[in-house]
Amino acid sequence: MEKLFRIIEITSELAYDIASKEYITHFHDFEELIIVSEGSLTHYIDFNVEVLKASWFSL
């Protein structure tokens, strides 16, 4: 049975590894939930660039 979801922690080492490679344009047939807990990241989706920043606020 296929997993319903998976959690991936993007460490500094993994981020540098991902950034050092070239990727061809592709798409995913699933949804992604990205939670940025500190710093920021650049996410490329649907041919657009989105900069995601950690933001903490209290309700």
N, CA, C and O atoms as a GROMACS GRO file, in nm:
protein
  236
    1MET      N    1   0.084  -0.119   0.000
    1MET     CA    2   0.000   0.000   0.000
    1MET      C    3   0.088   0.125   0.000
    1MET      O    4   0.186   0.134   0.074
    2GLU      N    5   0.053   0.219  -0.083
    2GLU     CA    6   0.128   0.342  -0.092
    2GLU      C    7   0.103   0.428   0.032
    2GLU      O    8  -0.009   0.432   0.083
    3LYS      N    9   0.207   0.497   0.079
    3LYS     CA   10   0.192   0.585   0.194
    3LYS      C   11   0.099   0.700   0.160
    3LYS      O   12   0.100   0.750   0.048
    4LEU      N   13   0.018   0.742   0.256
    4LEU     CA   14  -0.072   0.854   0.234
    4LEU      C   15   0.002   0.986   0.230
    4LEU      O   16  -0.036   1.077   0.156
    5PHE      N   17   0.107   0.999   0.309
    5PHE     CA   18   0.187   1.121   0.308
    5PHE      C   19   0.325   1.089   0.363
    5PHE      O   20   0.348   0.983   0.422
    6ARG      N   21   0.415   1.182   0.343
    6ARG     CA   22   0.547   1.168   0.402
    6ARG      C   23   0.596   1.304   0.447
    6ARG      O   24   0.560   1.407   0.390
    7ILE      N   25   0.677   1.304   0.548
    7ILE     CA   26   0.734   1.427   0.603
    7ILE      C   27   0.883   1.425   0.573
    7ILE      O   28   0.953   1.328   0.603
    8ILE      N   29   0.930   1.534   0.515
    8ILE     CA   30   1.072   1.545   0.481
    8ILE      C   31   1.126   1.672   0.545
    8ILE      O   32   1.074   1.781   0.522
    9GLU      N   33   1.227   1.657   0.625
    9GLU     CA   34   1.294   1.773   0.683
    9GLU      C   35   1.406   1.814   0.589
    9GLU      O   36   1.493   1.734   0.556
   10ILE      N   37   1.402   1.939   0.547
   10ILE     CA   38   1.506   1.991   0.458
   10ILE      C   39   1.616   2.051   0.545
   10ILE      O   40   1.602   2.162   0.597
   11THR      N   41   1.723   1.978   0.561
   11THR     CA   42   1.837   2.026   0.637
   11THR      C   43   1.923   2.115   0.548
   11THR      O   44   1.901   2.122   0.427
   12SER      N   45   2.019   2.183   0.606
   12SER     CA   46   2.110   2.267   0.528
   12SER      C   47   2.183   2.184   0.424
   12SER      O   48   2.199   2.227   0.309
   13GLU      N   49   2.227   2.066   0.463
   13GLU     CA   50   2.299   1.979   0.371
   13GLU      C   51   2.211   1.938   0.253
   13GLU      O   52   2.256   1.941   0.138
   14LEU      N   53   2.087   1.900   0.281
   14LEU     CA   54   1.996   1.862   0.173
   14LEU      C   55   1.963   1.980   0.084
   14LEU      O   56   1.956   1.965  -0.038
   15ALA      N   57   1.945   2.098   0.142
   15ALA     CA   58   1.916   2.218   0.063
   15ALA      C   59   2.031   2.249  -0.033
   15ALA      O   60   2.008   2.280  -0.149
   16TYR      N   61   2.155   2.240   0.016
   16TYR     CA   62   2.270   2.265  -0.071
   16TYR      C   63   2.280   2.159  -0.180
   16TYR      O   64   2.314   2.190  -0.294
   17ASP      N   65   2.250   2.034  -0.146
   17ASP     CA   66   2.252   1.926  -0.244
   17ASP      C   67   2.147   1.950  -0.353
   17ASP      O   68   2.176   1.935  -0.472
   18ILE      N   69   2.026   1.988  -0.313
   18ILE     CA   70   1.919   2.016  -0.409
   18ILE      C   71   1.957   2.134  -0.498
   18ILE      O   72   1.937   2.129  -0.620
   19ALA      N   73   2.012   2.239  -0.438
   19ALA     CA   74   2.046   2.360  -0.513
   19ALA      C   75   2.162   2.337  -0.610
   19ALA      O   76   2.175   2.410  -0.709
   20SER      N   77   2.244   2.238  -0.584
   20SER     CA   78   2.362   2.216  -0.669
   20SER      C   79   2.329   2.136  -0.796
   20SER      O   80   2.414   2.121  -0.883
   21LYS      N   81   2.208   2.085  -0.806
   21LYS     CA   82   2.170   2.003  -0.921
   21LYS      C   83   2.082   2.081  -1.018
   21LYS      O   84   2.014   2.176  -0.981
   22GLU      N   85   2.084   2.038  -1.143
   22GLU     CA   86   1.995   2.096  -1.244
   22GLU      C   87   1.872   2.006  -1.255
   22GLU      O   88   1.883   1.884  -1.257
   23TYR      N   89   1.757   2.070  -1.263
   23TYR     CA   90   1.633   1.994  -1.274
   23TYR      C   91   1.559   2.037  -1.400
   23TYR      O   92   1.558   2.155  -1.436
   24ILE      N   93   1.498   1.941  -1.466
   24ILE     CA   94   1.413   1.974  -1.579
   24ILE      C   95   1.274   2.009  -1.526
   24ILE      O   96   1.236   1.967  -1.417
   25THR      N   97   1.201   2.084  -1.603
   25THR     CA   98   1.065   2.121  -1.565
   25THR      C   99   0.982   1.995  -1.549
   25THR      O  100   0.986   1.905  -1.632
   26HIS      N  101   0.906   1.991  -1.441
   26HIS     CA  102   0.824   1.874  -1.415
   26HIS      C  103   0.700   1.916  -1.337
   26HIS      O  104   0.685   2.034  -1.302
   27PHE      N  105   0.613   1.824  -1.311
   27PHE     CA  106   0.495   1.854  -1.232
   27PHE      C  107   0.471   1.740  -1.134
   27PHE      O  108   0.523   1.629  -1.151
   28HIS      N  109   0.392   1.767  -1.034
   28HIS     CA  110   0.353   1.666  -0.936
   28HIS      C  111   0.204   1.643  -0.948
   28HIS      O  112   0.128   1.737  -0.971
   29ASP      N  113   0.163   1.520  -0.933
   29ASP     CA  114   0.020   1.490  -0.935
   29ASP      C  115  -0.033   1.472  -0.792
   29ASP      O  116  -0.119   1.389  -0.765
   30PHE      N  117   0.023   1.552  -0.703
   30PHE     CA  118  -0.018   1.549  -0.564
   30PHE      C  119  -0.004   1.688  -0.505
   30PHE      O  120   0.058   1.776  -0.565
   31GLU      N  121  -0.062   1.708  -0.390
   31GLU     CA  122  -0.053   1.836  -0.321
   31GLU      C  123   0.070   1.839  -0.231
   31GLU      O  124   0.116   1.735  -0.185
   32GLU      N  125   0.123   1.958  -0.207
   32GLU     CA  126   0.235   1.976  -0.115
   32GLU      C  127   0.196   2.077  -0.009
   32GLU      O  128   0.134   2.179  -0.039
   33LEU      N  129   0.232   2.048   0.112
   33LEU     CA  130   0.218   2.143   0.222
   33LEU      C  131   0.359   2.172   0.269
   33LEU      O  132   0.430   2.082   0.314
   34ILE      N  133   0.399   2.298   0.259
   34ILE     CA  134   0.535   2.337   0.296
   34ILE      C  135   0.525   2.427   0.419
   34ILE      O  136   0.457   2.530   0.416
   35ILE      N  137   0.593   2.389   0.524
   35ILE     CA  138   0.596   2.468   0.647
   35ILE      C  139   0.740   2.514   0.667
   35ILE      O  140   0.831   2.433   0.680
   36VAL      N  141   0.759   2.644   0.668
   36VAL     CA  142   0.892   2.702   0.688
   36VAL      C  143   0.900   2.747   0.832
   36VAL      O  144   0.831   2.841   0.873
   37SER      N  145   0.985   2.682   0.911
   37SER     CA  146   0.994   2.713   1.053
   37SER      C  147   1.100   2.818   1.085
   37SER      O  148   1.093   2.884   1.188
   38GLU      N  149   1.197   2.834   0.996
   38GLU     CA  150   1.296   2.940   1.014
   38GLU      C  151   1.360   2.972   0.880
   38GLU      O  152   1.370   2.886   0.792
   39GLY      N  153   1.403   3.095   0.864
   39GLY     CA  154   1.465   3.136   0.739
   39GLY      C  155   1.365   3.149   0.626
   39GLY      O  156   1.250   3.188   0.648
   40SER      N  157   1.407   3.116   0.506
   40SER     CA  158   1.320   3.124   0.389
   40SER      C  159   1.367   3.022   0.286
   40SER      O  160   1.476   2.965   0.297
   41LEU      N  161   1.283   3.000   0.187
   41LEU     CA  162   1.320   2.912   0.077
   41LEU      C  163   1.254   2.962  -0.050
   41LEU      O  164   1.151   3.030  -0.046
   42THR      N  165   1.315   2.927  -0.161
   42THR     CA  166   1.260   2.962  -0.290
   42THR      C  167   1.201   2.835  -0.350
   42THR      O  168   1.270   2.734  -0.364
   43HIS      N  169   1.074   2.842  -0.385
   43HIS     CA  170   1.003   2.726  -0.438
   43HIS      C  171   0.957   2.759  -0.579
   43HIS      O  172   0.897   2.863  -0.604
   44TYR      N  173   0.986   2.670  -0.671
   44TYR     CA  174   0.948   2.688  -0.810
   44TYR      C  175   0.828   2.598  -0.837
   44TYR      O  176   0.837   2.476  -0.824
   45ILE      N  177   0.716   2.658  -0.874
   45ILE     CA  178   0.595   2.580  -0.899
   45ILE      C  179   0.515   2.644  -1.012
   45ILE      O  180   0.501   2.766  -1.017
   46ASP      N  181   0.464   2.562  -1.100
   46ASP     CA  182   0.384   2.609  -1.214
   46ASP      C  183   0.454   2.721  -1.289
   46ASP      O  184   0.391   2.820  -1.327
   47PHE      N  185   0.584   2.706  -1.310
   47PHE     CA  186   0.666   2.802  -1.383
   47PHE      C  187   0.674   2.939  -1.315
   47PHE      O  188   0.709   3.038  -1.380
   48ASN      N  189   0.643   2.944  -1.187
   48ASN     CA  190   0.653   3.068  -1.109
   48ASN      C  191   0.747   3.045  -0.992
   48ASN      O  192   0.766   2.932  -0.946
   49VAL      N  193   0.807   3.154  -0.945
   49VAL     CA  194   0.897   3.147  -0.831
   49VAL      C  195   0.824   3.206  -0.710
   49VAL      O  196   0.770   3.316  -0.716
   50GLU      N  197   0.823   3.131  -0.602
   50GLU     CA  198   0.762   3.178  -0.477
   50GLU      C  199   0.868   3.174  -0.368
   50GLU      O  200   0.931   3.070  -0.346
   51VAL      N  201   0.888   3.285  -0.300
   51VAL     CA  202   0.978   3.290  -0.186
   51VAL      C  203   0.892   3.274  -0.060
   51VAL      O  204   0.804   3.355  -0.033
   52LEU      N  205   0.918   3.169   0.014
   52LEU     CA  206   0.843   3.139   0.135
   52LEU      C  207   0.930   3.174   0.255
   52LEU      O  208   1.045   3.132   0.262
   53LYS      N  209   0.875   3.249   0.348
   53LYS     CA  210   0.948   3.291   0.467
   53LYS      C  211   0.878   3.240   0.592
   53LYS      O  212   0.756   3.230   0.598
   54ALA      N  213   0.960   3.208   0.691
   54ALA     CA  214   0.904   3.167   0.819
   54ALA      C  215   0.837   3.289   0.883
   54ALA      O  216   0.892   3.399   0.882
   55SER      N  217   0.720   3.268   0.936
   55SER     CA  218   0.654   3.378   1.008
   55SER      C  219   0.577   3.316   1.124
   55SER      O  220   0.497   3.224   1.106
   56TRP      N  221   0.602   3.366   1.236
   56TRP     CA  222   0.536   3.318   1.358
   56TRP      C  223   0.455   3.434   1.414
   56TRP      O  224   0.503   3.547   1.422
   57PHE      N  225   0.336   3.406   1.450
   57PHE     CA  226   0.250   3.508   1.508
   57PHE      C  227   0.160   3.440   1.610
   57PHE      O  228   0.137   3.320   1.606
   58SER      N  229   0.110   3.520   1.701
   58SER     CA  230   0.021   3.465   1.803
   58SER      C  231  -0.121   3.509   1.772
   58SER      O  232  -0.144   3.618   1.721
   59LEU      N  233  -0.214   3.424   1.805
   59LEU     CA  234  -0.354   3.453   1.782
   59LEU      C  235  -0.415   3.518   1.904
   59LEU      O  236  -0.534   3.551   1.904
   0.00000   0.00000   0.00000
